[in-house]
Amino acid sequence: MNFMRILFALVIAGFIAGPLTACAGTRTTESTGEYVDDSVLSNKVRAQLLGDKDLNMFKIDVTTFKGEVQLSGFVDNAVAKTRATQVAQSVEGVKMVHNNLVVKQ
């Protein structure tokens, strides 16, 4: 009888702990909360880029993973590439900016 109670308790603990650990983020995956936070951060960066008169936001793609923003796409000159990094870094919550923008020739 005691064995059955212990077995039952372990099974219940597995049902509770399993889904909780499945939602946790790792080094290469995001938790649900992190995904939502990064989506909000990407949108904030996009809004700042859109508001900057020196940049053409429609040629810049913004993705975020664990607070690190990646900029990709095309800009007209090196000044615009530098400016995009500055704008992205100015957004609260951005930990790092990876600027993979390509200057069009």
N, C-alpha and C positions, 0 to 999 in steps of 0.2 A: 504494500500500500504506500509506504514512504517513497519507494522507487518511482511509482507512478506520479506522485506529486512533484518530485524533482524533474522527471521527464516532461511533465505538463508545463512546469514553470520555464524550462529551457525552450520548449517549443514556442510558448507565448513570447518569451524574450526575443527569440529569433524573428518572429513576426513583427515585433515592434522595432527592433534594431535594424533589420534589413532595409526597409524603405528609408529610414533616416540616413543610413550611410550611403545609399544610392543617390541622395540629393546633395551630398557633400562634394565640394570642388577639390580637385587635385592640382598638381603643377601644370598639367596639360588640358584639363577640363574645368569648366566653370560650374559652380552651383547655380541653382535657379536664381537666387538673389543677385549673384555676381553678374549673370547674364542680363538681368533687368537693369542693374546699375550701369553696366557697360553700354547698353542700348541708349539709356538716358544721356550718358556722357557723349556718345557719338552724335546724338541729336544736338546737344549743346555746342559741340565743336562745329557741326554743320551750320548752325544758326550764326555763330560768330564769323565763320568764313563767308557766309552769304551776306552778312552785313558789312563786310570789308570791301570798299569800292575798288581796291587795287587787285582783287582776285576774282577769277571766274569760277565760282563754286561748282558749276555744272560739269566741270572737267576734273574735279577732285573727288575721289572716293575716300570715305572715312570709315575705318573699322577699329573697334576697341576690344582688347582682351586683357582682363584683370587690370584695368586702369591705364594700360599702355595703348596709345593711339597710333595707328598706322595711316599715313596719308599716301595715296597712290593716284596716278593719273598724269595729266599733262598741264604744264604751265608755260607761259610765253617767254619767261626769262628767269635768270638766277635770283633776281630781287624778289619776284613773286614766290619762288620756292622758299626762300628764307622767311618771307613775310608769313607764309602759311604755317611754318613751324612756330613762329612767334605767336600767332593768333591761337593755335592749338594749345600751346603751353600756357597761355593766359587763362584758360578755362579751369575753374576750380575742380579738383578731383583728378586731373590728368597727372599721372606719375611720370610718364616719359612719352616722347614723340619720336616715332620712326618715320622719317621723311623719305619715301620712295618715289617722290614726284620726278617726272622726266621733263627736262626743259626741251621744248620743241625747237628744232633747228630751222 
